[in-house]
Amino acid sequence: MAINVNTVYQTVLLILNKEQRGYMTPLEFNKIGTQTQLEIFETYFESLNQQIRIPQTNVDYADRVLNLDEKISIFKTTGTPTYTAPSFSLPSESGLAQATETILTILGTVNYTFQTITANELAAGSVQVFFDGVLQAATAYTINGVIITLAVAPAANVDVFVIVTLDDFYRLGTVTYQAGALNTQELERVTRSQLYHLNSSKLTKPSTTYPVYLYENQRLLVYPTTITSGISVDYIRKPKDPLWNFTSGSSAQYIYNPDTSINFELHDAEQTELILKILLYAGVVIKSPEIIQVAAQQVQQENINQQR
């Protein structure tokens, strides 16, 4: 389930150009699209908090809590934290958010510029580089911004395949423990003051059948401390950054490339709000007060309708 990035871009251009108000380049669209998607994504959790406190209808498709959970479910995933005494580090990469690019080398040329992978993705993710399918050590290349420099001048037509796995952890959900024949146990999240009280009595002291954890500085401190493995976490990942990628035509025009583009990951129901919010930012970029005013009014009306 995704919103086609080309559909959104073409709709935005159509509205902007209807009265010759201006033009939004692919670079501007990609940056604004990323910001807008994150804004909409962020609202899910506050809206869910508000709706949980309101009585809901049991009519199919009209339960707002279920509808919000459906939108959030796109980003739900599970991971295994890594133990480094005395705590567990959270799984920062789900593996679902990846950026890839293939470069064909030129004889003797060591510097190549990424066309689809962005500097932000390279800085925020884990990079793997393959030469003709063989994983390379980090000493075989260096990356500065969007330029990869090979340590050794290559032969011609070497296939350099780059994978960037993005750090996409967003919010922690349920933490569980499973070892041997024991049933899977859900860990209770506690504060330090609560932990002091629990440890003060043998009856309440954490055990392998009733474990607890502290969540501090994005690390899990699990009690009893004898637990060093068997921990799993359910969490919400961040959406992948959208990308409207292109090739250049004979007249230097932008030609949409669906193979290297990335769609918006939001639920299909968000397409209208997504376009309106992009138009709101577009009005600032092209300095059009009319676009800003109309888009802002429509966004406000959408928000009012959702809260009724």
C-alpha positions, 0 to 999 in steps of 0.5 A: 500500500503506497501513494505513487510519487509520480501521481502526487508530483504531476498533480502538484505541477498541474495545480501550480501551472494552471494559472502559470503560478510557478514551477517546482523542481524534482529536488524541491519536490523530494525535499518537501515531500519528505517533510510533508510525509513525516508531518502526517506520520507524526500526527497519527500518534497524537490523533490515536491518543485523542481518539482512544478517549472518545467513544467509538462506533462499532460500524464497519469502516467508521471506527477511527481508532481502527482506521488510525491503527490501519495507517500505523500498521504499515510501519509496525515491525519486529527486531532483535536487540543486541546485548552489550553489557549491561544493556541491550541496544535497540534494532536501529535498522528494520532492513525494510528501508533501503536505498540502492544504486549500481555504478558501472566503472570506467577504466582508471576512474576512481571517483563516482557521484551517486545519482539516486542515493542522497547524502542524508541517506549515506550519513544516516544508514549502514553502507555495503558495497559490492564489486561484481557481487563480492562484498568489499571491506570498508578500506576498498572505498571512501564516501564523502557527501554523494561521491564514492572514491575507490581505493584502487583504480578499477578495470572497465565495466566493473559492477559496483552495487551500493546498498544503504540500509537506513536507521529507521527506528522510531517508537518502542512498542512491546518488549518480550522474552523467550528462552527454552521451553518457557512461554513468551513473557512480556516485559513490564516497563518501569521507572528507576523508582519503581525498580527500587521498590520491586527489588526491595521485596523477594515477592516482587523482585523481577524474575525470568517469569516476570521480567521488567526493563528500563528504557533509557538513552535508547537502550534497554536495561533488563532485570533480572540481569541474568537475561542476556539473550532472547529479547525481542521488540515490536516497534514503529519504523520511520517511513522511507523518504520519497524520491521522484527520480528522473533521466534527462531527455534530449531537450534536458527535460525531466523524464520520470524513472519509476525503477529508481523512484520511491513512492510515499509509504503513507496509506492511500487515504492520505493522498489528498492531505499529502497533496494539499500540504505539499502545495502549502509548502510550494506556495512558499517556494514560489512565493504565491500567497494565493496558493498558500491561502487556498492550501491552508484553508483546505488542510484546515478543513480536512483536519476539522472533518477528521476531528468531528 
